[in-house]
Amino acid sequence: MKRYPLIRTFALYSLFAFVLMGIVLSLVIYEHIKNDKLGNLEEVSKITISTVVKNNLTKTDFADTISDTKASQIKSNIIESMNLYDIQAIMLINQDEKVIMADNSVFTVEQPDKKNLEKVLNGETPFVVSDAYALNNAEDENKGKLVINIYEPIIYDGKVEGVAVLQILEKNISEHANMIVQVIALTVFGGFLILFLLLVGILYKTSQTLRQQNKELINQKSEIELSLKRLDDSYLNTVFALSNAVDARDPYTAGHSERVSKISMLLSRELKLTAENQEILEYAGLFHDIGKIGIPDHILNKNGKLTDEEYEVIKKHPDIGINILSNVDFLTEALPIIRHHHEMFSGNGYPCGLKGAEIPLGSRIIAIADTYDAMTTDRPYRQRFSHEVAVAEIQKNSGTQFDDKLVDIFIKIESIIKSIN
């Protein structure tokens, strides 16, 4: 999924929010202004009825068609109001729903909506504004234009005697509303734009600050990682020194740990272990005998067979090694391998008597490598065995001392292992 910079994301989302707010606000304002305009028209229609129609007619005039004289008088008097309030035409209807006067000098006042007419005549509502509709019977230049009818009751002595239908162009309302909406929209947009630019500026400065802080943190992290690496290297060098010190105590075992590590690595590659596990195994092989630094020289370098008591002391070297290495963080995962490399597949080994798959895989690998190298190097109490004899001995103890599957892999690469010594 494509990711955008913070500022661009903020700009896109805020722009979308501003546009959406502008549309919603415009619609709300438009409807409010339109309704306000219609409310004004109600007042206009009342004024028109009150000052023009009712002043020139009595309730008896609504019994039949108004005389031409009165109609002319009303029309002449109403022209000023019609021009002043954008009234395009007027029609007077009595209780029998009969048109008693119609001024259609501009538009044809089409047959009023019966439902709205009856509501006003029956006194159900004091004022009705129709939906906009198109003129179909007007002259060519006005045909199809949208108009709105306003139904205003004519009341004498508290009784509705008729209805005045005033016709107004819909555009007179919408244009007025649109003009005000545009002014408000421009004002709001300008305010939003200024706010948006201020927010973008603040965000940009904040982003720059965060980037600088992030850069400093990265540099600090690099310095910390470098310090940790130096510390690890220092630990590693110390441990290597201890390991070499063990080998130096017995000239017969010089290089033993390094060879065990190499043989173990050969086996691990055949097993296709991960690079991480191979590295752990490599360290375990290098330091598997480091605990022997705590074993007295007279036992470690004894020419003859060890007594039971001496053997018990020798058996402590894995745990001694764990204690030495326990504070080295990067060797944490190698510790179980080191501790159990003298376990036997049959369960007769030490220090815990683990059996089969209970023994860590790395320990089972090192057990074979350690035994092979021990047999093929000179010791104070015997001469080295040949490669063939050592291989045969390992095969002999397959499934008892060693993991039989690992022994099969050892046999498969024994010619390569021979070159190490």
ZATI-165403 format. One record per residue: x, y, z of N, C-alpha, C in turn. Coordinates in steps of 0.2 Angstrom, whole numbers, padded with zeros to 4 digits, always signed. Layout:
<pts>
XYZXYZXYZ ...
</pts>
This chain:
<pts>
+0004-0006+0000+0000+0000+0000+0004+0006+0000 +0003+0011-0005+0007+0017-0005+0006+0022+0001 +0011+0024+0003+0011+0029+0009+0013+0036+0007 +0009+0041+0009+0011+0048+0007+0014+0051+0013 +0018+0056+0012+0021+0060+0018+0015+0063+0022 +0017+0065+0028+0012+0067+0033+0008+0074+0030 +0012+0078+0028+0009+0085+0026+0005+0084+0020 +0006+0079+0015+0002+0078+0009-0004+0075+0012 -0004+0070+0016-0010+0067+0019-0014+0072+0022 -0011+0076+0027-0015+0081+0030-0019+0085+0025 -0015+0088+0020-0018+0092+0015-0024+0089+0012 -0023+0083+0010-0029+0079+0006-0035+0079+0010 -0034+0076+0017-0039+0075+0021-0043+0082+0023 -0039+0087+0025-0041+0093+0027-0045+0097+0021 -0042+0096+0015-0045+0099+0009-0052+0096+0008 -0052+0089+0008-0059+0085+0008-0064+0088+0013 -0061+0088+0019-0066+0091+0025-0068+0098+0023 -0064+0102+0021-0066+0109+0020-0071+0109+0014 -0070+0105+0009-0075+0105+0003-0082+0103+0005 -0081+0097+0009-0087+0094+0012-0091+0099+0016 -0087+0102+0021-0091+0107+0025-0094+0113+0021 -0090+0115+0016-0092+0121+0012-0099+0119+0008 -0099+0113+0006-0105+0110+0002-0111+0110+0007 -0110+0107+0013-0115+0106+0018-0118+0113+0020 -0113+0117+0022-0114+0124+0024-0118+0128+0019 -0116+0128+0013-0119+0131+0007-0127+0129+0007 -0128+0122+0007-0135+0120+0006-0139+0122+0012 -0136+0122+0018-0140+0124+0024-0142+0132+0024 -0137+0136+0022-0138+0143+0021-0143+0144+0015 -0142+0141+0010-0147+0142+0004-0154+0140+0006 -0155+0135+0010-0162+0133+0012-0164+0138+0017 -0160+0140+0021-0162+0145+0026-0164+0152+0023 -0160+0154+0018-0161+0161+0015-0168+0160+0011 -0168+0154+0007-0174+0153+0003-0181+0153+0008 -0180+0150+0013-0186+0150+0018-0187+0157+0021 -0182+0160+0022-0182+0167+0025-0186+0172+0019 -0184+0171+0013-0187+0175+0007-0194+0173+0007 -0196+0167+0007-0203+0165+0007-0207+0168+0013 -0203+0168+0019-0207+0171+0024-0208+0178+0023 -0203+0182+0020-0204+0189+0018-0210+0190+0013 -0210+0185+0009-0216+0185+0004-0223+0184+0007 -0223+0180+0012-0229+0180+0016-0231+0187+0019 -0226+0190+0021-0228+0197+0024-0230+0202+0018 -0226+0201+0012-0228+0205+0007-0235+0204+0004 -0237+0197+0004-0243+0195+0001-0249+0198+0006 -0248+0198+0012-0252+0201+0017-0253+0208+0017 -0248+0211+0016-0248+0219+0015-0252+0220+0008 -0250+0216+0003-0253+0218-0004-0261+0217-0003 -0263+0211+0000-0270+0210+0001-0273+0215+0005 -0270+0217+0011-0273+0222+0015-0273+0229+0012 -0268+0231+0009-0268+0238+0006-0271+0239+0000 -0271+0234-0004-0274+0235-0011-0281+0231-0012 -0281+0225-0011-0287+0221-0012-0293+0223-0007 -0291+0222-0001-0297+0223+0004-0299+0231+0004 -0294+0235+0003-0296+0242+0003-0301+0244-0003 -0301+0240-0008-0305+0241-0014-0311+0236-0015 -0311+0231-0011-0317+0226-0011-0320+0225-0005 -0326+0223-0005-0330+0221+0001-0331+0214+0000 -0334+0210+0006-0335+0203+0005-0340+0201+0000 -0345+0206-0001-0350+0205-0006-0347+0204-0013 -0341+0208-0014-0338+0207-0021-0336+0200-0022 -0335+0196-0017-0333+0189-0019-0339+0184-0020 -0345+0187-0021-0350+0183-0023-0350+0181-0030 -0348+0186-0034-0347+0185-0041-0341+0188-0044 -0341+0188-0051-0335+0191-0054-0335+0199-0053 -0329+0201-0051-0328+0208-0050-0330+0212-0056 -0333+0218-0055-0334+0223-0061-0328+0225-0064 -0328+0227-0070-0322+0229-0074-0319+0235-0071 -0324+0240-0068-0322+0246-0065-0317+0244-0059 -0320+0240-0054-0316+0238-0048-0310+0235-0050 -0310+0230-0055-0304+0226-0057-0299+0231-0060 -0301+0236-0064-0296+0240-0066-0293+0244-0061 -0297+0246-0056-0294+0250-0050-0289+0246-0046 -0291+0240-0045-0287+0236-0041-0280+0235-0045 -0281+0233-0052-0275+0232-0056-0270+0238-0056 -0273+0244-0056-0269+0250-0057-0266+0251-0050 -0269+0250-0045-0266+0251-0038-0261+0245-0036 -0262+0240-0039-0258+0234-0037-0251+0234-0041 -0251+0238-0047-0245+0238-0051-0239+0240-0047 -0239+0245-0043-0234+0247-0039-0231+0242-0034 -0236+0238-0030-0234+0233-0026-0231+0227-0030 -0234+0226-0036-0231+0220-0040-0224+0221-0042 -0223+0228-0044-0216+0229-0046-0211+0229-0040 -0214+0232-0034-0210+0233-0029-0208+0226-0026 -0212+0221-0026-0211+0215-0023-0210+0209-0028 -0209+0211-0034-0208+0205-0039-0214+0201-0040 -0220+0203-0039-0226+0199-0040-0227+0200-0048 -0228+0194-0051-0228+0194-0058-0236+0194-0060 -0240+0191-0056-0247+0191-0058-0251+0189-0052 -0258+0191-0052-0262+0190-0046-0269+0187-0048 -0272+0183-0044-0278+0180-0046-0282+0180-0039 -0289+0182-0040-0293+0182-0034-0298+0176-0035 -0299+0172-0030-0304+0166-0031-0309+0166-0025 -0315+0165-0026-0320+0165-0020-0321+0158-0017 -0326+0158-0013-0327+0151-0009-0329+0146-0014 -0332+0148-0019-0335+0143-0024-0329+0141-0029 -0323+0143-0027-0317+0142-0031-0318+0144-0038 -0321+0150-0039-0322+0153-0045-0317+0159-0046 -0314+0160-0051-0310+0166-0052-0314+0172-0053 -0313+0177-0049-0317+0183-0050-0313+0189-0052 -0306+0188-0052-0302+0193-0056-0295+0189-0057 -0292+0191-0063-0286+0188-0064-0282+0194-0068 -0276+0195-0066-0271+0199-0069-0266+0195-0072 -0266+0194-0079-0261+0190-0082-0257+0194-0088 -0256+0200-0086-0253+0205-0090-0245+0202-0092 -0243+0198-0087-0236+0196-0089-0236+0188-0090 -0239+0185-0086-0239+0177-0086-0247+0175-0086 -0248+0169-0089-0254+0166-0088-0254+0163-0081 -0259+0165-0077-0259+0161-0070-0263+0155-0071 -0260+0149-0072-0263+0143-0073-0268+0141-0067 -0272+0136-0069-0277+0134-0064-0273+0132-0057 -0275+0136-0052-0271+0134-0045-0272+0127-0043 -0267+0125-0039-0268+0118-0036-0274+0117-0032 -0278+0113-0033-0285+0112-0030-0283+0110-0022 -0279+0106-0021-0277+0104-0014-0275+0110-0010 -0270+0114-0012-0268+0120-0009-0274+0125-0008 -0277+0126-0013-0283+0131-0013-0288+0129-0008 -0290+0123-0007-0295+0120-0002-0292+0121+0005 -0286+0120+0006-0283+0121+0013-0284+0128+0015 -0283+0133+0011-0283+0140+0013-0291+0142+0013 -0295+0140+0009-0302+0141+0009-0305+0139+0015 -0303+0133+0017-0306+0129+0023-0303+0132+0030 -0298+0136+0029-0295+0139+0035-0290+0134+0039 -0288+0129+0035-0284+0124+0038-0277+0127+0039 -0275+0132+0035-0268+0135+0035-0269+0142+0033 -0265+0146+0036-0265+0153+0035-0261+0156+0029 -0257+0151+0026-0252+0153+0021-0250+0147+0018 -0249+0146+0011-0247+0141+0007-0242+0143+0002 -0236+0140+0001-0232+0141-0004-0231+0135-0008 -0233+0135-0015-0232+0129-0019-0225+0128-0021 -0224+0121-0023-0218+0120-0026-0217+0123-0033 -0211+0124-0035-0210+0128-0041-0212+0123-0047 -0215+0126-0052-0217+0122-0058-0216+0127-0064 -0216+0123-0070-0215+0127-0076-0221+0129-0079 -0221+0135-0082-0227+0138-0086-0227+0135-0093 -0233+0132-0094-0234+0129-0100-0238+0133-0105 -0243+0138-0102-0247+0141-0106-0245+0149-0107 -0239+0150-0105-0237+0157-0106-0235+0159-0113 -0233+0165-0114-0231+0167-0121-0224+0164-0122 -0222+0164-0128-0216+0160-0130-0210+0162-0126 -0209+0168-0125-0203+0171-0121-0203+0169-0114 -0209+0167-0111-0209+0165-0104-0211+0158-0103 -0212+0155-0108-0214+0148-0108-0209+0143-0105 -0211+0139-0100-0206+0135-0097-0202+0138-0091 -0203+0144-0090-0200+0147-0084-0203+0144-0077 -0199+0144-0072-0202+0141-0066-0205+0147-0062 -0211+0145-0059-0214+0150-0054-0216+0147-0048 -0218+0151-0043-0221+0149-0037-0227+0152-0035 -0232+0149-0033-0239+0152-0031-0239+0153-0024 -0241+0158-0022-0243+0160-0015-0250+0160-0014 -0253+0156-0009-0260+0156-0008-0261+0160-0001 -0264+0166-0001-0266+0170+0004-0273+0171+0005 -0276+0169+0011-0283+0170+0012-0285+0177+0013 -0291+0179+0010-0294+0185+0011-0300+0185+0016 -0299+0188+0022-0303+0187+0028-0307+0193+0029 -0314+0193+0030-0318+0198+0032-0322+0195+0038 -0321+0199+0044-0325+0198+0050-0323+0191+0052 -0317+0189+0052-0314+0182+0054-0316+0176+0050 -0319+0178+0044-0321+0172+0040-0317+0173+0033 -0315+0167+0030-0312+0167+0024-0317+0168+0018 -0316+0173+0015-0321+0174+0009-0318+0172+0002 -0312+0172+0002-0308+0170-0004-0301+0169-0003 -0298+0168-0009-0290+0167-0009-0287+0172-0014 -0282+0175-0012-0278+0178-0017-0272+0174-0019 -0271+0173-0025-0265+0168-0028-0260+0173-0031 -0254+0174-0028-0249+0178-0031-0244+0174-0034 -0242+0176-0040-0237+0172-0044-0230+0175-0044 -0225+0172-0042-0218+0175-0042-0213+0170-0045 -0209+0173-0049-0203+0169-0052-0199+0166-0047 -0198+0159-0048-0194+0155-0044-0186+0158-0044 -0184+0161-0049-0177+0163-0050-0176+0169-0045 -0182+0173-0044-0181+0179-0040-0179+0177-0032 -0181+0171-0031-0180+0168-0024-0173+0165-0024 -0172+0161-0029-0165+0157-0030-0160+0161-0031 -0160+0166-0035-0155+0171-0037-0153+0175-0031 -0158+0177-0027-0156+0181-0021-0153+0176-0016 -0155+0170-0015-0152+0165-0011-0145+0164-0013 -0144+0163-0019-0138+0161-0022-0133+0166-0021 -0135+0173-0022-0130+0178-0021-0128+0179-0014 -0132+0178-0010-0130+0178-0003-0125+0172-0001 -0127+0166-0003-0123+0160-0002-0116+0161-0005 -0116+0164-0011-0109+0165-0014-0105+0170-0010 -0108+0175-0007-0104+0180-0003-0102+0176+0003 -0106+0172+0006-0105+0169+0013-0099+0163+0011 -0101+0160+0005-0096+0154+0003-0089+0157+0002 -0088+0163-0001-0082+0166-0002-0079+0168+0004 -0083+0171+0009-0080+0173+0015-0078+0167+0019 -0082+0162+0019-0080+0156+0023-0074+0152+0020 -0074+0152+0013-0068+0149+0010-0062+0152+0011 -0062+0159+0011-0056+0163+0013-0054+0162+0020 -0059+0161+0025-0057+0160+0032-0054+0153+0032 -0057+0148+0029-0054+0141+0029-0047+0141+0026 -0047+0144+0020-0040+0144+0017-0035+0147+0021 -0036+0153+0025-0031+0155+0029-0030+0151+0035 -0035+0147+0038-0034+0143+0043-0030+0137+0041 -0032+0134+0034-0028+0129+0031-0021+0130+0031 -0019+0136+0028-0012+0138+0027-0009+0138+0034 -0012+0141+0039-0009+0142+0045-0007+0135+0048 -0012+0130+0047-0011+0123+0050-0006+0120+0046 -0006+0121+0039+0000+0118+0035+0006+0120+0038 +0007+0127+0039+0013+0130+0041+0015+0127+0048 +0010+0126+0052+0012+0123+0059+0014+0116+0058 +0010+0112+0054+0012+0105+0053+0019+0104+0050 +0020+0109+0045+0027+0109+0042+0033+0110+0047 +0032+0115+0051+0037+0116+0056+0038+0111+0061 +0032+0108+0063+0032+0102+0068+0035+0096+0064 +0034+0095+0058+0036+0089+0054+0044+0090+0054 +0046+0096+0052+0053+0097+0052+0057+0096+0058 +0054+0098+0064+0056+0097+0071+0057+0090+0072 +0051+0086+0070+0051+0079+0072+0057+0075+0067 +0057+0077+0061+0062+0074+0057+0069+0075+0060 +0071+0081+0062+0077+0083+0065+0078+0079+0072 +0073+0078+0076+0073+0074+0082+0074+0067+0080 +0071+0065+0075+0071+0058+0073+0078+0056+0070 +0081+0061+0066+0088+0060+0064+0093+0060+0070 +0092+0064+0075+0096+0064+0081+0095+0057+0085 +0089+0055+0085+0088+0048+0088+0092+0042+0084 +0091+0043+0078+0095+0038+0074+0102+0038+0075 +0105+0044+0075+0112+0045+0077+0114+0042+0083 +0109+0044+0088+0110+0041+0095+0110+0033+0095 +0105+0031+0091+0104+0024+0091+0110+0020+0088 +0113+0023+0083+0119+0021+0079+0125+0021+0084 +0125+0026+0088+0131+0027+0093+0130+0021+0099 +0124+0020+0101+0122+0015+0106+0124+0008+0103 +0122+0007+0097+0123+0000+0094+0130-0001+0093 +0134+0005+0091+0141+0004+0090+0145+0003+0097 +0142+0006+0102+0145+0005+0109+0143-0002+0111 +0137-0005+0110+0135-0012+0112+0139-0017+0108 +0141-0015+0102+0145-0020+0098+0152-0020+0101 +0154-0014+0102+0161-0014+0105+0161-0018+0112 +0156-0017+0116+0155-0021+0122+0155-0028+0121 +0151-0030+0116+0150-0037+0114+0157-0040+0112 +0160-0036+0108+0167-0038+0105+0172-0039+0111 +0171-0034+0116+0175-0035+0122+0174-0041+0126 +0168-0043+0127+0166-0049+0130+0169-0055+0126 +0167-0054+0119+0169-0060+0115+0177-0061+0115 +0181-0056+0115+0188-0056+0115+0190-0059+0122 +0187-0057+0127+0188-0060+0134+0187-0067+0134 +0181-0069+0131+0179-0076+0131+0184-0080+0127 +0186-0077+0121+0191-0081+0117+0197-0082+0121 +0199-0077+0124+0205-0077+0128+0205-0083+0133 +0199-0083+0137+0198-0089+0141+0198-0095+0138 +0195-0096+0132+0195-0102+0128+0202-0104+0126 +0206-0099+0124+0213-0101+0122+0217-0103+0128 +0215-0100+0134+0219-0101+0140+0218-0109+0142 +0211-0111+0140+0210-0118+0142+0214-0123+0137 +0214-0121+0131+0218-0125+0126+0226-0124+0128 +0228-0119+0130+0235-0118+0132+0237-0122+0138 +0232-0123+0142+0234-0127+0148+0236-0134+0146 +0234-0137+0140+0235-0143+0138+0238-0143+0131 +0244-0144+0129+0246-0143+0123+0243-0148+0118 +0241-0154+0121+0238-0159+0117+0231-0157+0114 +0228-0152+0117+0221-0150+0115+0221-0144+0112 +0227-0141+0110+0227-0134+0107+0223-0135+0100 +0219-0130+0099+0215-0129+0093+0209-0134+0093 +0208-0137+0099+0202-0142+0099+0195-0138+0098 +0194-0133+0102+0188-0130+0101+0186-0127+0095 +0191-0124+0091+0190-0121+0085+0189-0127+0080 +0192-0133+0080+0190-0138+0076+0183-0141+0077 +0181-0141+0083+0174-0144+0085+0169-0139+0082 +0171-0133+0082+0166-0128+0079+0166-0128+0072 +0171-0130+0068+0171-0130+0061+0167-0137+0059 +0168-0142+0063+0165-0149+0061+0157-0148+0062 +0156-0144+0068+0149-0143+0069+0145-0139+0064 +0149-0134+0061+0146-0130+0056+0145-0134+0049 +0150-0138+0048+0149-0143+0042+0142-0147+0043 +0141-0149+0048+0135-0153+0050+0129-0149+0049 +0129-0143+0052+0123-0138+0052+0121-0136+0045 +0126-0135+0041+0125-0133+0034+0121-0139+0030 +0123-0145+0031+0120-0151+0029+0113-0151+0031 +0112-0149+0037+0105-0149+0040+0101-0143+0038 +0104-0139+0034+0101-0132+0032+0098-0128+0037 +0102-0128+0043+0100-0123+0048+0100-0116+0046 +0096-0112+0049+0096-0105+0048+0103-0102+0049 +0104-0096+0046+0110-0092+0047+0111-0091+0055 +0105-0089+0058+0106-0087+0065+0107-0093+0069 +0104-0099+0068+0106-0105+0072+0113-0107+0070 +0115-0106+0064+0122-0108+0063+0127-0104+0067 +0126-0098+0068+0130-0093+0072+0130-0095+0079 +0124-0097+0082+0123-0099+0088+0128-0105+0090 +0127-0110+0085+0131-0116+0085+0138-0115+0085 +0140-0110+0081+0147-0109+0080+0150-0106+0087 +0147-0102+0090+0149-0099+0097+0149-0105+0102 +0144-0109+0102+0143-0115+0106+0149-0120+0105 +0151-0121+0099+0157-0125+0098+0164-0122+0100 +0164-0116+0099+0170-0112+0101+0171-0112+0109 +0166-0112+0113+0166-0111+0120+0163-0117+0124 +0163-0123+0120+0159-0129+0124+0164-0131+0130 +0170-0130+0129+0175-0133+0135+0177-0127+0139 +0175-0121+0139+0178-0116+0143+0177-0117+0150 +0172-0121+0152+0172-0123+0159+0178-0127+0162 +0182-0130+0158+0188-0133+0160+0193-0129+0163 +0192-0122+0162+0197-0118+0166+0196-0118+0173 +0190-0121+0176+0190-0121+0183+0191-0128+0185 +0194-0132+0181+0196-0139+0183+0203-0139+0185 +0205-0142+0191+0212-0142+0193+0217-0145+0187 +0223-0143+0187+0228-0146+0182+0229-0153+0183 +0230-0155+0189+0232-0162+0190+0226-0167+0188 +0220-0165+0187+0215-0169+0185+0214-0168+0177 +0214-0162+0175+0214-0160+0168+0219-0164+0164 +0225-0164+0166+0231-0166+0162+0234-0173+0165 +0230-0177+0169+0232-0183+0171+0233-0188+0166 +0239-0192+0166+0241-0197+0161+0237-0203+0162 +0235-0205+0168+0231-0211+0168+0223-0210+0169 +0220-0216+0170+0213-0216+0171+0211-0212+0177 +0205-0208+0176+0203-0204+0182+0199-0208+0187 +0200-0206+0193+0196-0210+0198+0189-0207+0198 +0184-0211+0201+0177-0209+0201+0176-0201+0204 +0180-0200+0209+0180-0193+0212+0182-0188+0207 +0188-0189+0203+0190-0185+0198+0186-0184+0192 +0182-0190+0191+0178-0189+0185+0172-0185+0187 +0169-0185+0193+0164-0181+0195+0166-0173+0195 +0172-0172+0196+0175-0165+0195+0175-0163+0188 +0177-0168+0184+0177-0166+0176+0170-0165+0174 +0165-0168+0177+0158-0168+0174+0155-0161+0176 +0158-0157+0180+0156-0151+0182+0158-0145+0177 +0162-0147+0172+0164-0141+0168+0159-0138+0163 +0154-0142+0161+0148-0138+0158+0145-0133+0162 +0143-0134+0168+0140-0129+0172+0145-0124+0174 +0151-0125+0175+0156-0120+0176+0156-0115+0170 +0156-0118+0164+0156-0114+0158+0150-0110+0157 +0144-0112+0159+0138-0108+0159+0139-0102+0164 +0142-0103+0170+0142-0098+0175+0147-0092+0172 +0152-0095+0168+0157-0090+0165+0154-0085+0160 +0149-0089+0156+0147-0085+0150+0140-0082+0151 +0137-0083+0157+0130-0081+0158+0129-0073+0158 +0134-0069+0158+0133-0062+0158+0134-0059+0151 +0136-0064+0146+0137-0062+0139+0130-0063+0135 +0127-0057+0134+0120-0057+0131+0120-0061+0124 +0125-0060+0120+0124-0063+0113+0125-0070+0113 +0127-0073+0119+0128-0080+0120+0123-0084+0123 +0117-0080+0125+0112-0083+0129+0109-0089+0126 +0108-0089+0119+0105-0095+0116+0110-0101+0115 +0116-0099+0116+0121-0105+0115+0122-0108+0122 +0120-0106+0127+0121-0109+0134+0118-0116+0135 +0112-0117+0133+0109-0124+0133+0113-0129+0129 +0116-0127+0123+0119-0131+0119+0126-0133+0123 +0129-0128+0126+0136-0129+0129+0134-0134+0135 +0129-0133+0139+0128-0136+0145+0127-0144+0144 +0124-0145+0138+0121-0152+0137+0125-0156+0132 +0131-0153+0130+0135-0157+0124+0138-0163+0127 +0138-0165+0133+0140-0172+0135+0134-0177+0137 +0128-0175+0135+0122-0179+0136+0123-0185+0130 +0120-0191+0132+0120-0196+0127+0113-0197+0125 +0113-0199+0118+0106-0201+0115+0102-0206+0119 +0105-0210+0123+0102-0216+0126+0100-0213+0133 +0102-0207+0135+0100-0204+0142+0105-0206+0147 +0111-0208+0146+0116-0210+0151+0122-0205+0151 +0121-0199+0148+0126-0194+0149+0125-0189+0155 +0128-0183+0155+0128-0178+0160+0128-0171+0157 +0126-0166+0161+0124-0166+0168+0117-0168+0170 +0112-0169+0165+0105-0170+0167+0102-0176+0165 +0106-0180+0161+0104-0187+0159+0098-0186+0154 +0098-0181+0150+0093-0180+0145+0093-0186+0140 +0088-0187+0136+0087-0192+0132+0084-0190+0125 +0087-0193+0119+0084-0192+0113+0083-0184+0111 +0077-0183+0109+0075-0176+0107+0075-0171+0112 +0076-0174+0119+0076-0169+0124+0082-0165+0124 +0088-0168+0121+0094-0165+0121+0094-0160+0115 +0096-0153+0116+0096-0148+0111+0099-0151+0105 +0097-0149+0099+0100-0151+0093+0107-0149+0092 +0109-0143+0094+0116-0141+0094+0120-0145+0098 +0118-0147+0104+0122-0152+0109+0123-0158+0105 +0118-0161+0102+0119-0168+0099+0124-0167+0093 +0124-0161+0090+0129-0160+0084+0136-0160+0087 +0137-0156+0092+0144-0154+0095+0146-0161+0099 +0142-0165+0101+0144-0172+0104+0148-0176+0099 +0145-0176+0093+0149-0180+0088+0155-0177+0086 +0155-0170+0085+0161-0166+0083+0167-0167+0088 +0164-0166+0095+0169-0166+0100+0172-0173+0101 +0168-0178+0100+0171-0185+0101+0176-0187+0095 +0174-0185+0089+0178-0186+0083+0185-0183+0084 +0185-0176+0086+0191-0173+0087+0196-0175+0093 +0192-0177+0098+0196-0180+0104+0199-0187+0102 +0196-0191+0098+0199-0197+0096+0205-0196+0091 +0204-0191+0087+0209-0190+0081+0215-0185+0083 +0216-0184+0090+0221-0180+0092+0225-0184+0098 +0232-0182+0098+0236-0186+0103+0233-0183+0110 +0234-0188+0115+0232-0187+0122+0238-0189+0126 +0238-0187+0132+0244-0189+0137+0244-0197+0138 +0238-0199+0138+0237-0207+0140+0236-0211+0134 +0237-0208+0127+0236-0213+0121+0238-0209+0115 +0239-0212+0110+0241-0209+0103+0234-0208+0100 +0234-0204+0095+0228-0202+0091+0226-0208+0087 +0219-0209+0086+0216-0214+0082+0216-0211+0075 +0216-0216+0070+0215-0214+0063+0208-0211+0062 +0208-0208+0056+0201-0205+0054+0196-0211+0053 +0198-0216+0050+0194-0222+0049+0191-0225+0055 +0196-0226+0060+0194-0229+0067+0189-0225+0070 +0190-0218+0070+0186-0213+0074+0179-0214+0070 +0179-0214+0064+0172-0214+0060+0169-0221+0062 +0172-0226+0062+0169-0233+0064+0167-0232+0071 +0170-0229+0076+0168-0229+0083+0162-0225+0083 +0161-0220+0080+0155-0215+0080+0149-0219+0077 +0151-0223+0072+0145-0227+0069+0143-0233+0074 +0148-0235+0077+0146-0241+0082+0142-0238+0088 +0142-0232+0090+0138-0229+0095+0132-0225+0092 +0131-0226+0086+0125-0223+0083+0118-0225+0087 +0114-0221+0089+0108-0223+0092+0109-0224+0100 +0115-0224+0102+0116-0225+0109+0119-0218+0112 +0125-0217+0110+0129-0211+0112+0127-0205+0108 +0126-0207+0101+0124-0201+0097+0118-0202+0093 +0115-0196+0091+0109-0196+0087+0110-0200+0080 +0107-0205+0079+0108-0209+0073+0107-0205+0066 +0102-0201+0066+0101-0197+0060+0107-0192+0059 +0110-0189+0064+0116-0185+0063+0122-0189+0062 +0122-0195+0064+0128-0199+0062+0128-0201+0055 +0122-0202+0052+0121-0203+0045+0124-0197+0041 +0122-0191+0043+0125-0185+0040+0132-0185+0041 +0135-0186+0047+0142-0186+0048+0146-0191+0043 +0143-0197+0042+0146-0202+0037+0146-0199+0030 +0141-0195+0029+0140-0193+0022+0145-0188+0020 +0148-0184+0025+0153-0179+0024+0159-0180+0027 +0161-0187+0029+0167-0188+0033+0173-0187+0029 +0173-0187+0023+0179-0185+0019+0181-0178+0019 +0176-0174+0020+0177-0167+0021+0179-0165+0028 +0176-0169+0033+0178-0168+0040+0186-0170+0041 +0188-0175+0037+0195-0177+0038+0200-0172+0036 +0198-0168+0031+0203-0162+0029+0204-0157+0035 +0199-0157+0039+0200-0152+0045+0206-0153+0049 +0207-0159+0050+0213-0161+0055+0219-0161+0051 
</pts>
